[in-house]
Every structure is written in structure tokens, then in C-alpha cells.
Amino acid sequence: MPKIVREERQAQPVTRTTRQRSSAPRLAWLLGPALVAGVAYLDPGNVASNMTAGARYGYLLVWVVVLGNVMAWLIQYLSAKLGIVTGSSLPEMLGARIRNPYVRRAYWLQAELVAMATDIAEVIGGAVALNLLFGIPLLWGGMITGTVSLVLLVVQSRRGARSFEFVVIGLVVIIAIGFSFGVFVAPPDPGGVAAGLLPRFEGTDSVLLAASILGATIMPHAIYAHSALARDRFAPSQPQVRFNVPLEELRGISTRRLLRATRWDVSVAMLIAGTVNLCILLLAAANLAGVPGTDTLEGAYAALRDGIGPLVATLFAVGLLASGLASTSVGAYAGAEIMHGLLHVRIPLIARRLVTLIPALVILALGVDPTLSLVLSQVVLSFGIPFALIPLVALTAKHEVLGEFRNRAVTTAAGIVASVALIALNAMLLWLVASGT
């Protein structure tokens, strides 16, 4: 072992310098993990929550989308930083630190339920899109969506992280065009948008939708997944000779450079996700507010087709389909990482995907309203946020975990504020529902 380490150290200065020189002008090639994780912010649950909020309340909840996206930037950066600096995912870190097996299993169970809620939203969204575009029955549409997601997972497992990123980023482009096009055809009222930036609610249902929007925007499985995506993307090519050699020397790229690239990566991803989510809400607020039946995806599609034109409606459905296909594969990746990190059990990704597809297909077979299922799934995600966010903030603030790259005091304070705000919103939602307000 000493001989291997010594040889690695002797070769390191030349290799590291060469690699850094060759990668210096190629910052764009370091981008990607955040764009893949960002698909979680563009899944069908987002579409249903934002579309319903705009149709029912107009511009009232614009501030929730904006606030959620700001918090999402911080959260996703912290997740990626944890994966890059430690070479471990958040589930792996928690699995190693939670010594009590019963506590660890309980934590895994809530994380697994969150992953399942995510999968339900994504498969249902894809099924609805196929039904709108081609008239395919919802159950068959769910099966098709699940099958395509299996293909994407095969790409990830056999072709590697970079090929998977290219496929997902291509779907993100389709999503962005599909959901944003209508805003340019039928633009919103600037005064209404400005008024919507003032934080306020109008009854229990608006709080429910706000929790749903935040659950769809700051998704727990995206927090787990991003740390794993960053870990896998920047894993050293020769991990077997790591031993006492610093991780960044094995990578050939400095950790500071990777973190700088990650800030750009997260910024681009969150800018795209935030803009698209805002466009969905504004499209509904400007064109669907007060129109009967437009608080469902099917009703919104029909209203867009009749009111703005078939092109806008078709692009909306295509964006919804791309959203379901891309996000369901990322959700399956996150679920597999959660199980591996917390239970130390690794099930083949494809086998796991087949199992987690069952709840969504059951809901479709029972004829449950798809839009209601999507919105409620996002509320479940909202309640799972603190369980992912609080450990993330705590771990990234510790010197023994991240060393010199630990959070600054202001970053930790911002993470605490975000955690408290999300927990308070969920508590308010429970109180309003229980009191029947």
C-alpha cells in the first residue's frame, strides 16, 4: 500500500498540472449534475401545482414560486458541495452517522415514501400527456412512461453519467419550450405579476397550494440525488489508489474549481427551472383564471387549445410528456441512492424501477383524479423537506465533514431560515386543515 501511495504522489504534480491546463478553458464540461437534478423542479407535480394556483388564484402565489426558487439555489448548491468535497452522498453520510438501526430504518421509510410520491407524480404526468396528445388510456400511458424511463436508466447505468446528462438536458430544452411558449403568445399583466410578489394567502386552499408549490420546487429527493450526481460525475478515475491521497489530487481538478463550476451549474439550472415554473403559473393566471374546469391538466389543455390555439396546447402537452419522462428516471436514481446509503442495500436500478412503478399504475387503474393526485403528492414532498434539509445544513456546517469548505456563518443562517420557514408553513397547513378554516 505505501508503494502505491508513493507512486501516486510522485506522479501527481505532472498529471495534475496537465489535467488542470487541459480543463481550464472547458468550464462548460464541468456543468451537468445540477441540470439533471434540476429536472426535479420541472416535473409534472410542478406543472399541476403551478397551473392550479394560477387558475384558482391568479397572480396571488407568484411570490411562493420566486421564494422557493431562491431557497432551492442554496439547497442544491449545498447538496452538490457535500458530494464533491466528501466524495459521498447525503444518504451515505446519514447512513454512516445514524448508528441506531431502528432510527435509520425509520428515516429511510420517510425518505422512501417521499421518493414514491415523486414517482407517482411523474408517471401520472406522463400518462396524462400521452392521453392529451394521442388519446392513449391513462393506465397504458403510465406503462409507456415507465418503459421509457427504464430505457433512460439503462443509458445511465451502461453509458455513464455524461451520456445520461445529455439525454436529460435535451428533455429539459423541450420542457422549457413547451411550458414557456404560451406566455409569449398571451402575455400576463405586469401589474398583476408585481402584486403577486407581495406575500399573502387567501384561505386554507391557498396555503395548501403554497405547500404544494414548495414541495414541488424544493423536492427532498433532489437534495438526496444531487449529492450523489456530483459524487458520481467527479469521482476519481482510480479510486482504488486513494488511501491517504487527497481526493482532489486523484481527480486532477482542484476542489475550489469544481465548486466554482458548481455554482454556475446550479445558477443555470435554477434560472431555467424558476423561469419555467413562473411561466406556467403566469400562463394560467393570465388565461385560465376563473375559467371553469381549468384547475385540472385536462381542463387547462382544453382551455389553452380553445382560447390561445392548438399550437400552444400541443406544446404544453409535449412539455408535460418530456417532464414526466425525464423526472421519473431521476426519481428512480434518487430512490436507489436513498436505499443504498441508508440501508446499505443496493437493488438493481431497473428492478427497483419496476417495483416503484406499481403505486402510480394502481392510482391510474382506480380512476383517481390525476391532477388531484399530483397536487397531493407535492404536499407529501413538502413534509419530507425538513428531514433532508436540516441534516444537509448541519453536515455542511461542520469542519470535520467539509474542512475548509464548510459553510460560512451567513450560509448556515440562511439554511436555518429556509428550514424554519418550510416547517412553519407545513405547521400552518396542518392547523388550518384541522380547524376547518
C-alpha positions as semicolon CSV with decimal commas, in nm:
position;residue;x (nm);y (nm);z (nm)
1;M;0,000;0,000;0,000
2;P;0,275;0,257;0,081
3;K;0,434;0,188;-0,256
4;I;0,111;0,266;-0,441
5;V;0,060;0,588;-0,246
6;R;0,419;0,696;-0,303
7;E;0,396;0,634;-0,676
8;E;0,070;0,827;-0,693
9;R;0,225;1,121;-0,511
10;Q;0,533;1,121;-0,730
11;A;0,327;1,122;-1,048
12;Q;0,074;1,371;-0,915
13;P;0,240;1,709;-0,989
14;V;0,277;1,639;-1,361
15;T;-0,062;1,472;-1,402
16;R;-0,247;1,734;-1,202
17;T;-0,089;2,026;-1,385
18;T;-0,154;1,869;-1,722
19;R;-0,515;1,796;-1,639
20;Q;-0,580;2,140;-1,496
21;R;-0,428;2,306;-1,803
22;S;-0,635;2,096;-2,038
23;S;-0,955;2,157;-1,844
24;A;-0,903;2,528;-1,777
25;P;-1,082;2,658;-2,090
26;R;-1,355;2,393;-2,066
27;L;-1,564;2,510;-1,774
28;A;-1,881;2,409;-1,961
29;W;-1,771;2,045;-1,947
30;L;-1,786;2,060;-1,567
31;L;-2,153;2,155;-1,579
32;G;-2,431;1,898;-1,580
33;P;-2,519;1,746;-1,240
34;A;-2,735;2,044;-1,137
35;L;-2,914;2,042;-1,471
36;V;-3,004;1,676;-1,416
37;A;-3,109;1,734;-1,055
38;G;-3,299;2,042;-1,175
39;V;-3,537;1,817;-1,367
40;A;-3,696;1,752;-1,028
41;Y;-3,804;2,117;-1,033
42;L;-3,976;2,071;-1,368
43;D;-4,171;1,752;-1,303
44;P;-4,547;1,710;-1,363
45;G;-4,614;1,790;-0,996
46;N;-4,476;2,138;-1,054
47;V;-4,697;2,176;-1,358
48;A;-5,012;2,070;-1,171
49;S;-4,937;2,285;-0,864
50;N;-4,844;2,599;-1,056
51;M;-5,123;2,559;-1,311
52;T;-5,382;2,505;-1,038
53;A;-5,251;2,801;-0,836
54;G;-5,272;3,033;-1,137
55;A;-5,616;2,912;-1,245
56;R;-5,768;2,944;-0,895
57;Y;-5,591;3,245;-0,751
58;G;-5,444;3,434;-1,044
59;Y;-5,117;3,602;-0,950
60;L;-5,161;3,554;-0,573
61;L;-4,888;3,292;-0,529
62;V;-4,621;3,433;-0,761
63;W;-4,415;3,513;-0,451
64;V;-4,415;3,146;-0,346
65;V;-4,259;3,038;-0,678
66;V;-3,992;3,309;-0,657
67;L;-3,911;3,241;-0,291
68;G;-3,899;2,867;-0,350
69;N;-3,653;2,908;-0,634
70;V;-3,422;3,130;-0,427
71;M;-3,418;2,875;-0,146
72;A;-3,368;2,596;-0,399
73;W;-3,045;2,755;-0,525
74;L;-2,889;2,748;-0,179
75;I;-3,011;2,398;-0,102
76;Q;-2,894;2,240;-0,427
77;Y;-2,554;2,405;-0,403
78;L;-2,506;2,271;-0,050
79;S;-2,605;1,923;-0,166
80;A;-2,361;1,930;-0,457
81;K;-2,085;2,069;-0,235
82;L;-2,130;1,784;0,010
83;G;-2,092;1,528;-0,269
84;I;-1,790;1,698;-0,425
85;V;-1,589;1,764;-0,109
86;T;-1,655;1,436;0,071
87;G;-1,699;1,202;-0,225
88;S;-2,014;1,069;-0,053
89;S;-2,384;1,135;-0,098
90;L;-2,613;1,273;0,171
91;P;-2,781;0,931;0,226
92;E;-2,437;0,771;0,264
93;M;-2,333;1,031;0,519
94;L;-2,654;0,983;0,718
95;G;-2,631;0,604;0,690
96;A;-2,285;0,615;0,846
97;R;-2,384;0,860;1,123
98;I;-2,720;0,717;1,234
99;R;-2,598;0,426;1,444
100;N;-2,934;0,310;1,579
101;P;-3,069;0,066;1,317
102;Y;-3,434;0,139;1,406
103;V;-3,386;0,514;1,370
104;R;-3,202;0,462;1,043
105;R;-3,482;0,243;0,907
106;A;-3,745;0,495;1,017
107;Y;-3,554;0,769;0,842
108;W;-3,526;0,552;0,531
109;L;-3,901;0,484;0,539
110;Q;-3,997;0,852;0,528
111;A;-3,740;0,916;0,255
112;E;-3,871;0,617;0,060
113;L;-4,230;0,745;0,088
114;V;-4,113;1,079;-0,047
115;A;-3,944;0,904;-0,340
116;M;-4,262;0,706;-0,407
117;A;-4,474;1,023;-0,400
118;T;-4,235;1,173;-0,652
119;D;-4,263;0,872;-0,878
120;I;-4,643;0,880;-0,865
121;A;-4,645;1,242;-0,983
122;E;-4,403;1,178;-1,265
123;V;-4,569;0,868;-1,407
124;I;-4,916;1,020;-1,383
125;G;-4,794;1,334;-1,559
126;G;-4,651;1,133;-1,846
127;A;-4,974;0,931;-1,871
128;V;-5,187;1,247;-1,884
129;A;-4,964;1,393;-2,156
130;L;-4,993;1,080;-2,372
131;N;-5,369;1,087;-2,322
132;L;-5,390;1,452;-2,430
133;L;-5,164;1,405;-2,731
134;F;-5,273;1,067;-2,863
135;G;-5,583;0,965;-2,666
136;I;-5,399;0,675;-2,501
137;P;-5,580;0,547;-2,187
138;L;-5,415;0,665;-1,866
139;L;-5,317;0,318;-1,747
140;W;-5,144;0,235;-2,074
141;G;-4,986;0,580;-2,076
142;G;-4,841;0,511;-1,732
143;M;-4,695;0,183;-1,856
144;I;-4,540;0,356;-2,157
145;T;-4,392;0,627;-1,937
146;G;-4,244;0,364;-1,707
147;T;-4,099;0,171;-2,001
148;V;-3,929;0,479;-2,146
149;S;-3,788;0,563;-1,804
150;L;-3,634;0,215;-1,796
151;V;-3,457;0,293;-2,123
152;L;-3,318;0,615;-1,975
153;L;-3,195;0,428;-1,669
154;V;-3,019;0,175;-1,894
155;V;-2,839;0,470;-2,057
156;Q;-2,734;0,592;-1,713
157;S;-2,610;0,253;-1,595
158;R;-2,432;0,146;-1,915
159;R;-2,319;0,468;-2,082
160;G;-2,227;0,667;-1,773
161;A;-2,318;0,999;-1,615
162;R;-2,226;1,220;-1,910
163;S;-2,447;1,040;-2,163
164;F;-2,734;1,046;-1,914
165;E;-2,683;1,420;-1,868
166;F;-2,701;1,484;-2,243
167;V;-3,031;1,296;-2,273
168;V;-3,187;1,470;-1,972
169;I;-3,066;1,816;-2,078
170;G;-3,222;1,757;-2,422
171;L;-3,554;1,683;-2,250
172;V;-3,513;1,997;-2,037
173;V;-3,492;2,205;-2,356
174;I;-3,819;2,051;-2,475
175;I;-3,978;2,117;-2,136
176;A;-3,869;2,481;-2,135
177;I;-4,005;2,547;-2,484
178;G;-4,330;2,361;-2,421
179;F;-4,420;2,543;-2,099
180;S;-4,288;2,889;-2,183
181;F;-4,417;2,940;-2,538
182;G;-4,770;3,031;-2,432
183;V;-4,654;3,324;-2,218
184;F;-4,514;3,498;-2,527
185;V;-4,833;3,435;-2,722
186;A;-5,065;3,554;-2,443
187;P;-4,851;3,760;-2,200
188;P;-4,954;3,824;-1,837
189;D;-5,047;4,157;-1,681
190;P;-4,731;4,327;-1,545
191;G;-4,928;4,489;-1,263
192;G;-5,072;4,157;-1,157
193;V;-4,726;3,999;-1,157
194;A;-4,590;4,280;-0,940
195;A;-4,880;4,247;-0,696
196;G;-4,820;3,874;-0,676
197;L;-4,473;3,936;-0,529
198;L;-4,637;4,053;-0,202
199;P;-4,653;3,754;0,038
200;R;-5,011;3,673;0,140
201;F;-5,272;3,394;0,144
202;E;-5,644;3,368;0,086
203;G;-5,778;3,081;0,294
204;T;-5,680;2,721;0,361
205;D;-5,674;2,615;-0,003
206;S;-5,417;2,880;-0,094
207;V;-5,192;2,756;0,189
208;L;-5,235;2,401;0,060
209;L;-5,130;2,513;-0,287
210;A;-4,836;2,711;-0,144
211;A;-4,716;2,398;0,038
212;S;-4,767;2,204;-0,283
213;I;-4,563;2,456;-0,485
214;L;-4,279;2,447;-0,233
215;G;-4,292;2,069;-0,219
216;A;-4,271;2,063;-0,598
217;T;-3,996;2,326;-0,608
218;I;-3,772;2,215;-0,321
219;M;-3,801;1,841;-0,363
220;P;-3,640;1,618;-0,099
221;H;-3,535;1,354;-0,350
222;A;-3,349;1,624;-0,548
223;I;-3,148;1,704;-0,236
224;Y;-3,051;1,340;-0,196
225;A;-2,989;1,292;-0,568
226;H;-2,774;1,600;-0,632
227;S;-2,509;1,496;-0,382
228;A;-2,493;1,154;-0,550
229;L;-2,488;1,301;-0,901
230;A;-2,198;1,530;-0,809
231;R;-2,016;1,242;-0,641
232;D;-2,053;1,016;-0,945
233;R;-1,975;1,286;-1,201
234;F;-1,647;1,388;-1,037
235;A;-1,542;1,052;-0,899
236;P;-1,168;0,987;-0,944
237;S;-1,080;0,752;-1,225
238;Q;-0,864;0,538;-0,994
239;P;-1,040;0,520;-0,655
240;Q;-0,851;0,204;-0,560
241;V;-0,531;0,402;-0,502
242;R;-0,694;0,669;-0,289
243;F;-0,581;0,568;0,061
244;N;-0,416;0,880;0,206
245;V;-0,405;1,079;-0,117
246;P;-0,636;1,386;-0,117
247;L;-0,946;1,341;-0,329
248;E;-0,877;1,643;-0,549
249;E;-0,533;1,504;-0,642
250;L;-0,691;1,186;-0,769
251;R;-0,940;1,387;-0,970
252;G;-0,676;1,610;-1,121
253;I;-0,904;1,914;-1,070
254;S;-0,898;2,135;-0,764
255;T;-1,199;2,125;-0,535
256;R;-1,226;2,504;-0,548
257;R;-1,255;2,492;-0,926
258;L;-1,524;2,227;-0,907
259;L;-1,719;2,430;-0,653
260;R;-1,689;2,740;-0,869
261;A;-1,821;2,544;-1,166
262;T;-2,097;2,402;-0,947
263;R;-2,218;2,749;-0,853
264;W;-2,256;2,825;-1,223
265;D;-2,418;2,487;-1,279
266;V;-2,676;2,544;-1,004
267;S;-2,737;2,902;-1,115
268;V;-2,815;2,797;-1,472
269;A;-3,033;2,507;-1,360
270;M;-3,233;2,714;-1,111
271;L;-3,271;3,002;-1,357
272;I;-3,422;2,765;-1,610
273;A;-3,642;2,588;-1,355
274;G;-3,759;2,909;-1,189
275;T;-3,841;3,078;-1,517
276;V;-4,036;2,779;-1,647
277;N;-4,232;2,737;-1,323
278;L;-4,316;3,104;-1,320
279;C;-4,426;3,086;-1,683
280;I;-4,664;2,800;-1,601
281;L;-4,830;2,996;-1,321
282;L;-4,844;3,319;-1,526
283;L;-4,989;3,137;-1,827
284;A;-5,270;3,003;-1,609
285;A;-5,321;3,332;-1,425
286;A;-5,346;3,535;-1,747
287;N;-5,560;3,296;-1,948
288;L;-5,731;3,044;-1,721
289;A;-5,825;3,235;-1,403
290;G;-6,196;3,199;-1,339
291;V;-6,250;2,963;-1,633
292;P;-6,443;2,653;-1,511
293;G;-6,252;2,326;-1,513
294;T;-5,909;2,476;-1,569
295;D;-5,775;2,365;-1,232
296;T;-5,707;2,024;-1,390
297;L;-5,444;1,944;-1,651
298;E;-5,705;1,817;-1,895
299;G;-5,921;2,126;-1,847
300;A;-5,623;2,356;-1,878
301;Y;-5,518;2,186;-2,201
302;A;-5,868;2,225;-2,347
303;A;-5,886;2,591;-2,241
304;L;-5,544;2,667;-2,390
305;R;-5,644;2,495;-2,714
306;D;-5,975;2,682;-2,740
307;G;-5,854;3,017;-2,609
308;I;-5,500;3,061;-2,742
309;G;-5,468;2,797;-3,011
310;P;-5,381;2,432;-3,072
311;L;-5,009;2,505;-3,109
312;V;-4,978;2,637;-2,752
313;A;-5,185;2,348;-2,617
314;T;-4,984;2,088;-2,808
315;L;-4,652;2,231;-2,695
316;F;-4,784;2,234;-2,338
317;A;-4,869;1,863;-2,364
318;V;-4,532;1,783;-2,523
319;G;-4,358;1,966;-2,240
320;L;-4,562;1,768;-1,988
321;L;-4,461;1,441;-2,155
322;A;-4,091;1,534;-2,158
323;S;-4,125;1,638;-1,795
324;G;-4,266;1,301;-1,693
325;L;-4,008;1,101;-1,888
326;A;-3,706;1,294;-1,759
327;S;-3,810;1,334;-1,399
328;T;-3,916;0,974;-1,343
329;S;-3,569;0,845;-1,430
330;V;-3,403;1,095;-1,195
331;G;-3,652;1,000;-0,924
332;A;-3,564;0,631;-0,962
333;Y;-3,194;0,719;-0,937
334;A;-3,261;0,911;-0,614
335;G;-3,464;0,628;-0,464
336;A;-3,190;0,376;-0,533
337;E;-2,933;0,606;-0,370
338;I;-3,155;0,654;-0,063
339;M;-3,187;0,278;-0,014
340;H;-2,816;0,213;-0,071
341;G;-2,697;0,494;0,154
342;L;-2,932;0,433;0,448
343;L;-2,985;0,056;0,441
344;H;-2,658;-0,042;0,269
345;V;-2,868;-0,241;0,024
346;R;-2,821;-0,197;-0,349
347;I;-3,102;-0,326;-0,570
348;P;-3,053;-0,312;-0,948
349;L;-3,192;0,019;-1,070
350;I;-3,416;-0,141;-1,330
351;A;-3,565;-0,389;-1,083
352;R;-3,634;-0,110;-0,837
353;R;-3,796;0,095;-1,112
354;L;-4,038;-0,185;-1,189
355;V;-4,143;-0,209;-0,823
356;T;-4,190;0,165;-0,769
357;L;-4,399;0,187;-1,083
358;I;-4,678;-0,015;-0,919
359;P;-4,834;0,257;-0,692
360;A;-4,873;0,502;-0,982
361;L;-5,031;0,234;-1,202
362;V;-5,271;0,139;-0,923
363;I;-5,384;0,502;-0,887
364;L;-5,437;0,526;-1,263
365;A;-5,628;0,197;-1,268
366;L;-5,858;0,313;-0,985
367;G;-5,951;0,626;-1,179
368;V;-5,835;0,876;-0,915
369;D;-5,833;1,233;-1,049
370;P;-5,480;1,277;-1,195
371;T;-5,443;1,646;-1,112
372;L;-5,556;1,596;-0,752
373;S;-5,309;1,308;-0,718
374;L;-5,030;1,529;-0,849
375;V;-5,107;1,817;-0,612
376;L;-5,139;1,593;-0,305
377;S;-4,815;1,415;-0,393
378;Q;-4,640;1,751;-0,381
379;V;-4,781;1,819;-0,034
380;V;-4,627;1,487;0,079
381;L;-4,297;1,607;-0,064
382;S;-4,329;1,933;0,127
383;F;-4,348;1,744;0,457
384;G;-4,036;1,549;0,365
385;I;-3,827;1,860;0,308
386;P;-3,713;1,920;0,671
387;F;-3,583;1,561;0,701
388;A;-3,348;1,622;0,410
389;L;-3,274;1,991;0,459
390;I;-3,188;2,003;0,830
391;P;-2,921;1,727;0,810
392;L;-2,782;1,886;0,493
393;V;-2,735;2,225;0,659
394;A;-2,592;2,066;0,973
395;L;-2,340;1,848;0,787
396;T;-2,218;2,122;0,554
397;A;-2,160;2,350;0,853
398;K;-1,924;2,103;1,025
399;H;-1,549;2,146;0,992
400;E;-1,488;1,774;1,045
401;V;-1,706;1,698;0,741
402;L;-1,608;1,966;0,487
403;G;-1,293;2,111;0,641
404;E;-1,204;2,446;0,489
405;F;-1,508;2,425;0,260
406;R;-1,762;2,422;0,543
407;N;-2,043;2,677;0,527
408;R;-1,981;3,033;0,626
409;A;-2,194;3,161;0,914
410;V;-2,423;3,355;0,682
411;T;-2,479;3,047;0,464
412;T;-2,569;2,835;0,765
413;A;-2,801;3,110;0,889
414;A;-2,975;3,123;0,550
415;G;-3,018;2,746;0,556
416;I;-3,167;2,761;0,905
417;V;-3,409;3,036;0,800
418;A;-3,520;2,831;0,499
419;S;-3,572;2,524;0,717
420;V;-3,774;2,717;0,976
421;A;-3,987;2,881;0,707
422;L;-4,072;2,550;0,542
423;I;-4,153;2,381;0,874
424;A;-4,371;2,677;0,978
425;L;-4,564;2,663;0,650
426;N;-4,634;2,294;0,699
427;A;-4,745;2,354;1,059
428;M;-4,976;2,631;0,941
429;L;-5,122;2,399;0,679
430;L;-5,196;2,131;0,940
431;W;-5,360;2,381;1,174
432;L;-5,579;2,531;0,903
433;V;-5,693;2,194;0,777
434;A;-5,759;2,064;1,131
435;S;-5,954;2,375;1,230
436;G;-6,154;2,373;0,905
437;T;-6,064;2,735;0,835
